[in-house]
Amino acid sequence: MRHTFMEALAEELARAGVATLRYLFPYMEERRKVPDKPAVLTATVVAAVRAAAGVAPDLPLLAGGKSMGGRMTSQAAAEHPLEGVRGLVFFGFPLHPPKQPATKRAEHLARVTVPMLFLQGTRDELADLKLLKPICKKLGERATLHVIETADHSFHVLKKSGRCDADVLRELAETTAKWAEGI
């Protein structure tokens, strides 16, 4: 939650009118390298959603996260609707491990009932767009895919793109805010 990317993204989201609540999974809080079991991770997501709703009951509620945080949010939403959540936002959905293209990690998305926004880079080694695009298409109107040209999983772009990380963060935040207004 205190990672440079997460702090910068939270600042950009705030500029775009989107408040954030960042939290840590137990294994991160305890500084362990091995992630908790999925049940613990999804329970943490549910607790964070409840906390966000309690802190800002009058604001529209989105849930999501970066990489595994987003995937665990989608799994929590697939297991049981996240009360009050209007949509899910994924900043780099980890569809598969690096250099191991597969779609198994997306099977649960069919059970998510709220709109989903996928923000993905064209160089993301954890989400081959040739696999992710058909998944989003199959999810229909519930899925929106926004592609960031030359961005990797950390949303770093190539110099030749003429853009910098700050430009990409702004695009992520503004895209999220605009999408949220439409759901």
Protein Blocks (a to p, Z undefined) as FASTA:
>chain_A
ZZmklmmmmmmmmmnopacdddddfklmnopabdcdfklmmmmmmmmmmmmmmmmmmbcc
ddddehjlmmmmmmmmmmpccehiabdcdehiafbaehiacfklmmmmmmpcbdcddddd
fklckbcfklmmmmmmmnmmmbccdddehiafkopacfklopafklmmmmmmmmmmmmmm
mZZ
